[in-house]
Amino acid sequence: MAELSTIDNILSDANDRMHKSVLVFEREIIAIRTGRATTSLLDGVTVEYYGTVMPLNQMATIAAPEARLLTIQPWDRKALPAIEKEILKSDLGLTPQNDGTIIRVPIPALTEERRGEFVKRLKRLLEDKHVAVRNIRRDSLDQLRHLEKDGRISEDDLRRAQDRLQKLTDEQIARADKVSANKETALMEV
């Protein structure tokens, strides 16, 4: 019985790691803009301010007052040039406009070519996550086979554990695919 709890621990660990991998994927694709303004678009932007690198959302109020406009109002106006510089350096393709008190970031409409580039990037990220999830499955499978080789679990227990592991893998890959499909739909909307 103790060995069956070991199987459960291995499967639980695999599920947790796969789930975290998909969560990372969800956070990564937020940065792929869809042509609509969302405050999460700037989540990856960090600004060096007084020798400390800080996330933009921890030093300014970010809002989306219109469908194609973001506004950034820093709590310290001296940070405006640094924020503007970091947005320009980011790979978001945005051009901030600084008026001395607030930064306005117009979100341009995506061209068909740019949409295609974003979809390709999305598919690359998705494939990377598929590989990560399969690597986690492989590692867990190796642990299970090692238990069976040492005689700590039976061949039937191994087979049942492999089936459960495959089911977990399929669920996480399907979840990543669904997130990707939703983002691709949003990208292709005109």
CNS distance restraints for C-alpha pairs under 8 A (distance, minus, plus):
assign (resid   1 and name CA) (resid   5 and name CA) 6.77 0.50 0.50
assign (resid   2 and name CA) (resid   6 and name CA) 6.60 0.50 0.50
assign (resid   3 and name CA) (resid   7 and name CA) 6.46 0.50 0.50
assign (resid   3 and name CA) (resid 152 and name CA) 6.21 0.50 0.50
assign (resid   3 and name CA) (resid 153 and name CA) 6.33 0.50 0.50
assign (resid   4 and name CA) (resid   8 and name CA) 6.32 0.50 0.50
assign (resid   4 and name CA) (resid 153 and name CA) 7.47 0.50 0.50
assign (resid   4 and name CA) (resid 157 and name CA) 7.96 0.50 0.50
assign (resid   5 and name CA) (resid   9 and name CA) 6.07 0.50 0.50
assign (resid   6 and name CA) (resid  10 and name CA) 6.20 0.50 0.50
assign (resid   7 and name CA) (resid  11 and name CA) 6.18 0.50 0.50
assign (resid   7 and name CA) (resid 144 and name CA) 7.02 0.50 0.50
assign (resid   7 and name CA) (resid 161 and name CA) 6.93 0.50 0.50
assign (resid   8 and name CA) (resid  12 and name CA) 5.88 0.50 0.50
assign (resid   9 and name CA) (resid  13 and name CA) 6.01 0.50 0.50
assign (resid  10 and name CA) (resid  14 and name CA) 6.16 0.50 0.50
assign (resid  10 and name CA) (resid 140 and name CA) 6.35 0.50 0.50
assign (resid  10 and name CA) (resid 143 and name CA) 7.57 0.50 0.50
assign (resid  10 and name CA) (resid 144 and name CA) 7.69 0.50 0.50
assign (resid  11 and name CA) (resid  15 and name CA) 6.08 0.50 0.50
assign (resid  11 and name CA) (resid 140 and name CA) 7.20 0.50 0.50
assign (resid  11 and name CA) (resid 161 and name CA) 7.77 0.50 0.50
assign (resid  11 and name CA) (resid 164 and name CA) 7.79 0.50 0.50
assign (resid  11 and name CA) (resid 165 and name CA) 6.35 0.50 0.50
assign (resid  12 and name CA) (resid  16 and name CA) 6.17 0.50 0.50
assign (resid  13 and name CA) (resid  17 and name CA) 6.17 0.50 0.50
assign (resid  14 and name CA) (resid  18 and name CA) 6.06 0.50 0.50
assign (resid  14 and name CA) (resid 136 and name CA) 6.26 0.50 0.50
assign (resid  14 and name CA) (resid 137 and name CA) 6.79 0.50 0.50
assign (resid  14 and name CA) (resid 140 and name CA) 6.41 0.50 0.50
assign (resid  14 and name CA) (resid 165 and name CA) 7.89 0.50 0.50
assign (resid  15 and name CA) (resid  19 and name CA) 5.99 0.50 0.50
assign (resid  15 and name CA) (resid 168 and name CA) 6.38 0.50 0.50
assign (resid  15 and name CA) (resid 169 and name CA) 7.81 0.50 0.50
assign (resid  16 and name CA) (resid  20 and name CA) 6.17 0.50 0.50
assign (resid  17 and name CA) (resid  21 and name CA) 6.19 0.50 0.50
assign (resid  17 and name CA) (resid 136 and name CA) 7.21 0.50 0.50
assign (resid  18 and name CA) (resid  22 and name CA) 6.39 0.50 0.50
assign (resid  18 and name CA) (resid 132 and name CA) 7.82 0.50 0.50
assign (resid  18 and name CA) (resid 133 and name CA) 5.42 0.50 0.50
assign (resid  18 and name CA) (resid 136 and name CA) 6.85 0.50 0.50
assign (resid  18 and name CA) (resid 169 and name CA) 7.49 0.50 0.50
assign (resid  18 and name CA) (resid 172 and name CA) 6.49 0.50 0.50
assign (resid  19 and name CA) (resid  23 and name CA) 6.27 0.50 0.50
assign (resid  19 and name CA) (resid 172 and name CA) 6.55 0.50 0.50
assign (resid  20 and name CA) (resid  24 and name CA) 6.19 0.50 0.50
assign (resid  21 and name CA) (resid  25 and name CA) 6.38 0.50 0.50
assign (resid  21 and name CA) (resid 129 and name CA) 6.70 0.50 0.50
assign (resid  21 and name CA) (resid 132 and name CA) 7.16 0.50 0.50
assign (resid  21 and name CA) (resid 133 and name CA) 7.07 0.50 0.50
assign (resid  22 and name CA) (resid  26 and name CA) 6.29 0.50 0.50
assign (resid  22 and name CA) (resid 129 and name CA) 6.84 0.50 0.50
assign (resid  22 and name CA) (resid 172 and name CA) 7.03 0.50 0.50
assign (resid  22 and name CA) (resid 175 and name CA) 7.56 0.50 0.50
assign (resid  22 and name CA) (resid 176 and name CA) 5.87 0.50 0.50
assign (resid  23 and name CA) (resid  27 and name CA) 6.37 0.50 0.50
assign (resid  24 and name CA) (resid  28 and name CA) 6.11 0.50 0.50
assign (resid  25 and name CA) (resid  29 and name CA) 6.27 0.50 0.50
assign (resid  25 and name CA) (resid 125 and name CA) 7.19 0.50 0.50
assign (resid  25 and name CA) (resid 126 and name CA) 7.35 0.50 0.50
assign (resid  25 and name CA) (resid 129 and name CA) 6.80 0.50 0.50
assign (resid  25 and name CA) (resid 176 and name CA) 7.49 0.50 0.50
assign (resid  26 and name CA) (resid  30 and name CA) 6.59 0.50 0.50
assign (resid  26 and name CA) (resid 176 and name CA) 7.89 0.50 0.50
assign (resid  26 and name CA) (resid 179 and name CA) 7.03 0.50 0.50
assign (resid  27 and name CA) (resid  31 and name CA) 7.56 0.50 0.50
assign (resid  28 and name CA) (resid  32 and name CA) 7.79 0.50 0.50
assign (resid  29 and name CA) (resid 122 and name CA) 6.88 0.50 0.50
assign (resid  29 and name CA) (resid 125 and name CA) 7.96 0.50 0.50
assign (resid  29 and name CA) (resid 183 and name CA) 7.72 0.50 0.50
assign (resid  30 and name CA) (resid  40 and name CA) 6.62 0.50 0.50
assign (resid  30 and name CA) (resid  41 and name CA) 6.22 0.50 0.50
assign (resid  31 and name CA) (resid  40 and name CA) 7.40 0.50 0.50
assign (resid  31 and name CA) (resid  41 and name CA) 5.16 0.50 0.50
assign (resid  31 and name CA) (resid  42 and name CA) 7.19 0.50 0.50
assign (resid  31 and name CA) (resid  43 and name CA) 7.43 0.50 0.50
assign (resid  31 and name CA) (resid  44 and name CA) 7.04 0.50 0.50
assign (resid  31 and name CA) (resid  92 and name CA) 7.46 0.50 0.50
assign (resid  32 and name CA) (resid  41 and name CA) 7.48 0.50 0.50
assign (resid  32 and name CA) (resid  92 and name CA) 7.57 0.50 0.50
assign (resid  32 and name CA) (resid 118 and name CA) 6.63 0.50 0.50
assign (resid  32 and name CA) (resid 122 and name CA) 7.82 0.50 0.50
assign (resid  33 and name CA) (resid  41 and name CA) 6.58 0.50 0.50
assign (resid  33 and name CA) (resid  92 and name CA) 7.38 0.50 0.50
assign (resid  33 and name CA) (resid 187 and name CA) 7.57 0.50 0.50
assign (resid  34 and name CA) (resid 110 and name CA) 7.38 0.50 0.50
assign (resid  34 and name CA) (resid 186 and name CA) 6.14 0.50 0.50
assign (resid  34 and name CA) (resid 187 and name CA) 4.76 0.50 0.50
assign (resid  34 and name CA) (resid 188 and name CA) 7.97 0.50 0.50
assign (resid  35 and name CA) (resid  68 and name CA) 7.14 0.50 0.50
assign (resid  35 and name CA) (resid 107 and name CA) 6.20 0.50 0.50
assign (resid  35 and name CA) (resid 108 and name CA) 6.41 0.50 0.50
assign (resid  35 and name CA) (resid 109 and name CA) 5.23 0.50 0.50
assign (resid  35 and name CA) (resid 110 and name CA) 5.70 0.50 0.50
assign (resid  35 and name CA) (resid 187 and name CA) 7.53 0.50 0.50
assign (resid  36 and name CA) (resid  67 and name CA) 5.58 0.50 0.50
assign (resid  36 and name CA) (resid  68 and name CA) 5.49 0.50 0.50
assign (resid  36 and name CA) (resid 107 and name CA) 6.77 0.50 0.50
assign (resid  37 and name CA) (resid  41 and name CA) 7.47 0.50 0.50
assign (resid  37 and name CA) (resid  64 and name CA) 5.96 0.50 0.50
assign (resid  37 and name CA) (resid  66 and name CA) 7.31 0.50 0.50
assign (resid  37 and name CA) (resid  67 and name CA) 5.38 0.50 0.50
assign (resid  37 and name CA) (resid  68 and name CA) 5.02 0.50 0.50
assign (resid  37 and name CA) (resid  69 and name CA) 5.69 0.50 0.50
assign (resid  37 and name CA) (resid  70 and name CA) 6.09 0.50 0.50
assign (resid  37 and name CA) (resid 107 and name CA) 6.23 0.50 0.50
assign (resid  38 and name CA) (resid  63 and name CA) 7.90 0.50 0.50
assign (resid  38 and name CA) (resid  64 and name CA) 6.08 0.50 0.50
assign (resid  38 and name CA) (resid  70 and name CA) 7.33 0.50 0.50
assign (resid  39 and name CA) (resid  43 and name CA) 7.43 0.50 0.50
assign (resid  39 and name CA) (resid  62 and name CA) 6.11 0.50 0.50
assign (resid  39 and name CA) (resid  63 and name CA) 6.02 0.50 0.50
assign (resid  39 and name CA) (resid  64 and name CA) 6.26 0.50 0.50
assign (resid  39 and name CA) (resid  70 and name CA) 7.05 0.50 0.50
assign (resid  42 and name CA) (resid  56 and name CA) 7.33 0.50 0.50
assign (resid  42 and name CA) (resid  57 and name CA) 7.82 0.50 0.50
assign (resid  43 and name CA) (resid  55 and name CA) 7.22 0.50 0.50
assign (resid  43 and name CA) (resid  56 and name CA) 7.14 0.50 0.50
assign (resid  43 and name CA) (resid  57 and name CA) 6.88 0.50 0.50
assign (resid  44 and name CA) (resid  55 and name CA) 7.25 0.50 0.50
assign (resid  45 and name CA) (resid  55 and name CA) 6.08 0.50 0.50
assign (resid  45 and name CA) (resid  56 and name CA) 5.82 0.50 0.50
assign (resid  45 and name CA) (resid  86 and name CA) 6.89 0.50 0.50
assign (resid  45 and name CA) (resid  87 and name CA) 6.83 0.50 0.50
assign (resid  45 and name CA) (resid  90 and name CA) 6.96 0.50 0.50
assign (resid  46 and name CA) (resid  53 and name CA) 6.25 0.50 0.50
assign (resid  46 and name CA) (resid  54 and name CA) 5.29 0.50 0.50
assign (resid  46 and name CA) (resid  55 and name CA) 4.23 0.50 0.50
assign (resid  46 and name CA) (resid  56 and name CA) 5.32 0.50 0.50
assign (resid  46 and name CA) (resid  86 and name CA) 7.09 0.50 0.50
assign (resid  47 and name CA) (resid  53 and name CA) 5.41 0.50 0.50
assign (resid  47 and name CA) (resid  54 and name CA) 5.35 0.50 0.50
assign (resid  47 and name CA) (resid  55 and name CA) 6.24 0.50 0.50
assign (resid  47 and name CA) (resid  56 and name CA) 6.10 0.50 0.50
assign (resid  47 and name CA) (resid  82 and name CA) 6.52 0.50 0.50
assign (resid  47 and name CA) (resid  83 and name CA) 6.05 0.50 0.50
assign (resid  47 and name CA) (resid  86 and name CA) 6.20 0.50 0.50
assign (resid  48 and name CA) (resid  52 and name CA) 5.33 0.50 0.50
assign (resid  48 and name CA) (resid  53 and name CA) 4.17 0.50 0.50
assign (resid  48 and name CA) (resid  54 and name CA) 6.27 0.50 0.50
assign (resid  48 and name CA) (resid  82 and name CA) 7.12 0.50 0.50
assign (resid  49 and name CA) (resid  53 and name CA) 6.20 0.50 0.50
assign (resid  49 and name CA) (resid  54 and name CA) 7.17 0.50 0.50
assign (resid  49 and name CA) (resid  79 and name CA) 6.96 0.50 0.50
assign (resid  49 and name CA) (resid  82 and name CA) 7.30 0.50 0.50
assign (resid  54 and name CA) (resid  58 and name CA) 6.73 0.50 0.50
assign (resid  54 and name CA) (resid  59 and name CA) 7.33 0.50 0.50
assign (resid  55 and name CA) (resid  59 and name CA) 7.16 0.50 0.50
assign (resid  56 and name CA) (resid  60 and name CA) 6.26 0.50 0.50
assign (resid  56 and name CA) (resid  83 and name CA) 7.46 0.50 0.50
assign (resid  57 and name CA) (resid  61 and name CA) 6.54 0.50 0.50
assign (resid  57 and name CA) (resid  62 and name CA) 6.68 0.50 0.50
assign (resid  59 and name CA) (resid  74 and name CA) 5.87 0.50 0.50
assign (resid  59 and name CA) (resid  75 and name CA) 6.16 0.50 0.50
assign (resid  59 and name CA) (resid  76 and name CA) 7.87 0.50 0.50
assign (resid  60 and name CA) (resid  72 and name CA) 6.24 0.50 0.50
assign (resid  60 and name CA) (resid  73 and name CA) 5.30 0.50 0.50
assign (resid  60 and name CA) (resid  74 and name CA) 3.79 0.50 0.50
assign (resid  60 and name CA) (resid  75 and name CA) 5.42 0.50 0.50
assign (resid  61 and name CA) (resid  71 and name CA) 7.96 0.50 0.50
assign (resid  61 and name CA) (resid  72 and name CA) 5.67 0.50 0.50
assign (resid  61 and name CA) (resid  73 and name CA) 5.12 0.50 0.50
assign (resid  61 and name CA) (resid  74 and name CA) 6.15 0.50 0.50
assign (resid  61 and name CA) (resid  75 and name CA) 7.50 0.50 0.50
assign (resid  62 and name CA) (resid  70 and name CA) 6.96 0.50 0.50
assign (resid  62 and name CA) (resid  71 and name CA) 5.69 0.50 0.50
assign (resid  62 and name CA) (resid  72 and name CA) 4.60 0.50 0.50
assign (resid  62 and name CA) (resid  73 and name CA) 6.54 0.50 0.50
assign (resid  63 and name CA) (resid  70 and name CA) 5.64 0.50 0.50
assign (resid  63 and name CA) (resid  71 and name CA) 5.23 0.50 0.50
assign (resid  63 and name CA) (resid  72 and name CA) 6.60 0.50 0.50
assign (resid  64 and name CA) (resid  68 and name CA) 7.82 0.50 0.50
assign (resid  64 and name CA) (resid  69 and name CA) 5.83 0.50 0.50
assign (resid  64 and name CA) (resid  70 and name CA) 4.52 0.50 0.50
assign (resid  64 and name CA) (resid  71 and name CA) 6.28 0.50 0.50
assign (resid  65 and name CA) (resid  69 and name CA) 6.51 0.50 0.50
assign (resid  65 and name CA) (resid  70 and name CA) 6.69 0.50 0.50
assign (resid  65 and name CA) (resid  71 and name CA) 7.36 0.50 0.50
assign (resid  66 and name CA) (resid  70 and name CA) 7.37 0.50 0.50
assign (resid  68 and name CA) (resid 106 and name CA) 5.86 0.50 0.50
assign (resid  68 and name CA) (resid 107 and name CA) 4.81 0.50 0.50
assign (resid  68 and name CA) (resid 108 and name CA) 7.00 0.50 0.50
assign (resid  69 and name CA) (resid 104 and name CA) 6.89 0.50 0.50
assign (resid  69 and name CA) (resid 105 and name CA) 5.71 0.50 0.50
assign (resid  69 and name CA) (resid 106 and name CA) 4.51 0.50 0.50
assign (resid  69 and name CA) (resid 107 and name CA) 5.62 0.50 0.50
assign (resid  70 and name CA) (resid 104 and name CA) 5.87 0.50 0.50
assign (resid  70 and name CA) (resid 105 and name CA) 4.99 0.50 0.50
assign (resid  70 and name CA) (resid 106 and name CA) 6.36 0.50 0.50
assign (resid  70 and name CA) (resid 107 and name CA) 7.45 0.50 0.50
assign (resid  71 and name CA) (resid 102 and name CA) 6.84 0.50 0.50
assign (resid  71 and name CA) (resid 103 and name CA) 5.68 0.50 0.50
assign (resid  71 and name CA) (resid 104 and name CA) 4.62 0.50 0.50
assign (resid  71 and name CA) (resid 105 and name CA) 6.14 0.50 0.50
assign (resid  72 and name CA) (resid 102 and name CA) 5.82 0.50 0.50
assign (resid  72 and name CA) (resid 103 and name CA) 5.03 0.50 0.50
assign (resid  72 and name CA) (resid 104 and name CA) 6.45 0.50 0.50
assign (resid  72 and name CA) (resid 105 and name CA) 7.91 0.50 0.50
assign (resid  73 and name CA) (resid 101 and name CA) 6.95 0.50 0.50
assign (resid  73 and name CA) (resid 102 and name CA) 4.82 0.50 0.50
assign (resid  73 and name CA) (resid 103 and name CA) 6.45 0.50 0.50
assign (resid  74 and name CA) (resid  79 and name CA) 6.67 0.50 0.50
assign (resid  74 and name CA) (resid  80 and name CA) 6.81 0.50 0.50
assign (resid  74 and name CA) (resid 102 and name CA) 7.22 0.50 0.50
assign (resid  76 and name CA) (resid  80 and name CA) 7.82 0.50 0.50
assign (resid  77 and name CA) (resid 100 and name CA) 7.44 0.50 0.50
assign (resid  77 and name CA) (resid 101 and name CA) 6.31 0.50 0.50
assign (resid  79 and name CA) (resid  83 and name CA) 6.15 0.50 0.50
assign (resid  80 and name CA) (resid  84 and name CA) 6.09 0.50 0.50
assign (resid  80 and name CA) (resid  98 and name CA) 7.27 0.50 0.50
assign (resid  80 and name CA) (resid 100 and name CA) 7.34 0.50 0.50
assign (resid  80 and name CA) (resid 101 and name CA) 7.71 0.50 0.50
assign (resid  80 and name CA) (resid 102 and name CA) 7.58 0.50 0.50
assign (resid  80 and name CA) (resid 103 and name CA) 7.32 0.50 0.50
assign (resid  81 and name CA) (resid  85 and name CA) 6.10 0.50 0.50
assign (resid  81 and name CA) (resid  98 and name CA) 7.97 0.50 0.50
assign (resid  82 and name CA) (resid  86 and name CA) 6.27 0.50 0.50
assign (resid  83 and name CA) (resid  87 and name CA) 6.28 0.50 0.50
assign (resid  84 and name CA) (resid  88 and name CA) 6.35 0.50 0.50
assign (resid  84 and name CA) (resid  96 and name CA) 6.05 0.50 0.50
assign (resid  84 and name CA) (resid  97 and name CA) 7.76 0.50 0.50
assign (resid  84 and name CA) (resid  98 and name CA) 7.21 0.50 0.50
assign (resid  84 and name CA) (resid 103 and name CA) 7.41 0.50 0.50
assign (resid  85 and name CA) (resid  89 and name CA) 6.24 0.50 0.50
assign (resid  86 and name CA) (resid  90 and name CA) 6.14 0.50 0.50
assign (resid  87 and name CA) (resid  92 and name CA) 7.72 0.50 0.50
assign (resid  87 and name CA) (resid  94 and name CA) 6.93 0.50 0.50
assign (resid  87 and name CA) (resid  95 and name CA) 7.41 0.50 0.50
assign (resid  87 and name CA) (resid  96 and name CA) 6.97 0.50 0.50
assign (resid  88 and name CA) (resid  93 and name CA) 7.39 0.50 0.50
assign (resid  88 and name CA) (resid  94 and name CA) 6.48 0.50 0.50
assign (resid  88 and name CA) (resid  95 and name CA) 6.14 0.50 0.50
assign (resid  88 and name CA) (resid  96 and name CA) 7.14 0.50 0.50
assign (resid  94 and name CA) (resid 105 and name CA) 6.84 0.50 0.50
assign (resid  94 and name CA) (resid 106 and name CA) 7.32 0.50 0.50
assign (resid  94 and name CA) (resid 107 and name CA) 6.79 0.50 0.50
assign (resid  94 and name CA) (resid 108 and name CA) 7.82 0.50 0.50
assign (resid  95 and name CA) (resid 105 and name CA) 6.24 0.50 0.50
assign (resid  95 and name CA) (resid 106 and name CA) 7.14 0.50 0.50
assign (resid  96 and name CA) (resid 103 and name CA) 6.26 0.50 0.50
assign (resid  96 and name CA) (resid 104 and name CA) 5.74 0.50 0.50
assign (resid  96 and name CA) (resid 105 and name CA) 4.50 0.50 0.50
assign (resid  96 and name CA) (resid 106 and name CA) 7.10 0.50 0.50
assign (resid  97 and name CA) (resid 103 and name CA) 5.43 0.50 0.50
assign (resid  97 and name CA) (resid 104 and name CA) 5.08 0.50 0.50
assign (resid  97 and name CA) (resid 105 and name CA) 6.16 0.50 0.50
assign (resid  98 and name CA) (resid 102 and name CA) 6.10 0.50 0.50
assign (resid  98 and name CA) (resid 103 and name CA) 4.48 0.50 0.50
assign (resid  98 and name CA) (resid 104 and name CA) 6.50 0.50 0.50
assign (resid  99 and name CA) (resid 103 and name CA) 6.46 0.50 0.50
assign (resid 110 and name CA) (resid 114 and name CA) 5.97 0.50 0.50
assign (resid 110 and name CA) (resid 115 and name CA) 6.16 0.50 0.50
assign (resid 111 and name CA) (resid 115 and name CA) 6.20 0.50 0.50
assign (resid 112 and name CA) (resid 116 and name CA) 6.27 0.50 0.50
assign (resid 113 and name CA) (resid 117 and name CA) 6.38 0.50 0.50
assign (resid 114 and name CA) (resid 118 and name CA) 6.25 0.50 0.50
assign (resid 115 and name CA) (resid 119 and name CA) 6.17 0.50 0.50
assign (resid 115 and name CA) (resid 187 and name CA) 6.26 0.50 0.50
assign (resid 115 and name CA) (resid 188 and name CA) 6.63 0.50 0.50
assign (resid 116 and name CA) (resid 120 and name CA) 6.22 0.50 0.50
assign (resid 117 and name CA) (resid 121 and name CA) 6.24 0.50 0.50
assign (resid 118 and name CA) (resid 122 and name CA) 6.07 0.50 0.50
assign (resid 118 and name CA) (resid 187 and name CA) 7.64 0.50 0.50
assign (resid 119 and name CA) (resid 123 and name CA) 6.17 0.50 0.50
assign (resid 119 and name CA) (resid 184 and name CA) 6.28 0.50 0.50
assign (resid 119 and name CA) (resid 187 and name CA) 7.34 0.50 0.50
assign (resid 120 and name CA) (resid 124 and name CA) 6.26 0.50 0.50
assign (resid 121 and name CA) (resid 125 and name CA) 6.25 0.50 0.50
assign (resid 122 and name CA) (resid 126 and name CA) 6.14 0.50 0.50
assign (resid 122 and name CA) (resid 180 and name CA) 7.04 0.50 0.50
assign (resid 122 and name CA) (resid 184 and name CA) 7.65 0.50 0.50
assign (resid 123 and name CA) (resid 127 and name CA) 6.12 0.50 0.50
assign (resid 123 and name CA) (resid 180 and name CA) 7.74 0.50 0.50
assign (resid 124 and name CA) (resid 128 and name CA) 6.22 0.50 0.50
assign (resid 125 and name CA) (resid 129 and name CA) 6.37 0.50 0.50
assign (resid 126 and name CA) (resid 130 and name CA) 6.24 0.50 0.50
assign (resid 126 and name CA) (resid 176 and name CA) 7.04 0.50 0.50
assign (resid 126 and name CA) (resid 177 and name CA) 7.33 0.50 0.50
assign (resid 126 and name CA) (resid 180 and name CA) 6.94 0.50 0.50
assign (resid 127 and name CA) (resid 131 and name CA) 6.23 0.50 0.50
assign (resid 128 and name CA) (resid 132 and name CA) 6.21 0.50 0.50
assign (resid 129 and name CA) (resid 133 and name CA) 6.10 0.50 0.50
assign (resid 129 and name CA) (resid 176 and name CA) 7.70 0.50 0.50
assign (resid 130 and name CA) (resid 134 and name CA) 6.17 0.50 0.50
assign (resid 130 and name CA) (resid 173 and name CA) 6.25 0.50 0.50
assign (resid 131 and name CA) (resid 135 and name CA) 6.05 0.50 0.50
assign (resid 132 and name CA) (resid 136 and name CA) 6.33 0.50 0.50
assign (resid 133 and name CA) (resid 137 and name CA) 6.32 0.50 0.50
assign (resid 133 and name CA) (resid 169 and name CA) 6.72 0.50 0.50
assign (resid 133 and name CA) (resid 172 and name CA) 7.59 0.50 0.50
assign (resid 133 and name CA) (resid 173 and name CA) 7.28 0.50 0.50
assign (resid 134 and name CA) (resid 138 and name CA) 6.14 0.50 0.50
assign (resid 134 and name CA) (resid 169 and name CA) 7.15 0.50 0.50
assign (resid 135 and name CA) (resid 139 and name CA) 6.20 0.50 0.50
assign (resid 136 and name CA) (resid 140 and name CA) 6.22 0.50 0.50
assign (resid 137 and name CA) (resid 141 and name CA) 6.00 0.50 0.50
assign (resid 137 and name CA) (resid 165 and name CA) 6.87 0.50 0.50
assign (resid 137 and name CA) (resid 166 and name CA) 7.57 0.50 0.50
assign (resid 137 and name CA) (resid 169 and name CA) 6.75 0.50 0.50
assign (resid 138 and name CA) (resid 142 and name CA) 6.16 0.50 0.50
assign (resid 139 and name CA) (resid 143 and name CA) 6.43 0.50 0.50
assign (resid 140 and name CA) (resid 144 and name CA) 6.27 0.50 0.50
assign (resid 141 and name CA) (resid 145 and name CA) 6.09 0.50 0.50
assign (resid 141 and name CA) (resid 162 and name CA) 6.90 0.50 0.50
assign (resid 141 and name CA) (resid 165 and name CA) 7.84 0.50 0.50
assign (resid 142 and name CA) (resid 146 and name CA) 6.08 0.50 0.50
assign (resid 143 and name CA) (resid 147 and name CA) 6.41 0.50 0.50
assign (resid 144 and name CA) (resid 148 and name CA) 6.43 0.50 0.50
assign (resid 144 and name CA) (resid 158 and name CA) 6.52 0.50 0.50
assign (resid 144 and name CA) (resid 161 and name CA) 7.66 0.50 0.50
assign (resid 145 and name CA) (resid 149 and name CA) 6.01 0.50 0.50
assign (resid 145 and name CA) (resid 158 and name CA) 7.01 0.50 0.50
assign (resid 146 and name CA) (resid 150 and name CA) 6.15 0.50 0.50
assign (resid 147 and name CA) (resid 151 and name CA) 6.39 0.50 0.50
assign (resid 147 and name CA) (resid 152 and name CA) 5.26 0.50 0.50
assign (resid 147 and name CA) (resid 153 and name CA) 5.95 0.50 0.50
assign (resid 148 and name CA) (resid 152 and name CA) 5.73 0.50 0.50
assign (resid 148 and name CA) (resid 153 and name CA) 4.88 0.50 0.50
assign (resid 148 and name CA) (resid 154 and name CA) 6.01 0.50 0.50
assign (resid 148 and name CA) (resid 155 and name CA) 6.51 0.50 0.50
assign (resid 148 and name CA) (resid 158 and name CA) 6.59 0.50 0.50
assign (resid 153 and name CA) (resid 157 and name CA) 6.03 0.50 0.50
assign (resid 153 and name CA) (resid 158 and name CA) 6.79 0.50 0.50
assign (resid 154 and name CA) (resid 158 and name CA) 6.30 0.50 0.50
assign (resid 155 and name CA) (resid 159 and name CA) 6.23 0.50 0.50
assign (resid 156 and name CA) (resid 160 and name CA) 6.20 0.50 0.50
assign (resid 157 and name CA) (resid 161 and name CA) 6.05 0.50 0.50
assign (resid 158 and name CA) (resid 162 and name CA) 6.04 0.50 0.50
assign (resid 159 and name CA) (resid 163 and name CA) 6.28 0.50 0.50
assign (resid 160 and name CA) (resid 164 and name CA) 6.32 0.50 0.50
assign (resid 161 and name CA) (resid 165 and name CA) 6.04 0.50 0.50
assign (resid 162 and name CA) (resid 166 and name CA) 6.09 0.50 0.50
assign (resid 163 and name CA) (resid 167 and name CA) 6.22 0.50 0.50
assign (resid 164 and name CA) (resid 168 and name CA) 6.29 0.50 0.50
assign (resid 165 and name CA) (resid 169 and name CA) 6.18 0.50 0.50
assign (resid 166 and name CA) (resid 170 and name CA) 6.09 0.50 0.50
assign (resid 167 and name CA) (resid 171 and name CA) 6.19 0.50 0.50
assign (resid 168 and name CA) (resid 172 and name CA) 6.33 0.50 0.50
assign (resid 169 and name CA) (resid 173 and name CA) 6.16 0.50 0.50
assign (resid 170 and name CA) (resid 174 and name CA) 6.00 0.50 0.50
assign (resid 171 and name CA) (resid 175 and name CA) 6.17 0.50 0.50
assign (resid 172 and name CA) (resid 176 and name CA) 6.27 0.50 0.50
assign (resid 173 and name CA) (resid 177 and name CA) 6.10 0.50 0.50
assign (resid 174 and name CA) (resid 178 and name CA) 6.13 0.50 0.50
assign (resid 175 and name CA) (resid 179 and name CA) 6.34 0.50 0.50
assign (resid 176 and name CA) (resid 180 and name CA) 6.12 0.50 0.50
assign (resid 177 and name CA) (resid 181 and name CA) 6.04 0.50 0.50
assign (resid 178 and name CA) (resid 182 and name CA) 6.21 0.50 0.50
assign (resid 179 and name CA) (resid 183 and name CA) 6.31 0.50 0.50
assign (resid 180 and name CA) (resid 184 and name CA) 6.06 0.50 0.50
assign (resid 181 and name CA) (resid 185 and name CA) 6.12 0.50 0.50
assign (resid 182 and name CA) (resid 186 and name CA) 6.32 0.50 0.50
assign (resid 183 and name CA) (resid 187 and name CA) 6.10 0.50 0.50
assign (resid 184 and name CA) (resid 188 and name CA) 6.20 0.50 0.50
assign (resid 185 and name CA) (resid 189 and name CA) 6.39 0.50 0.50
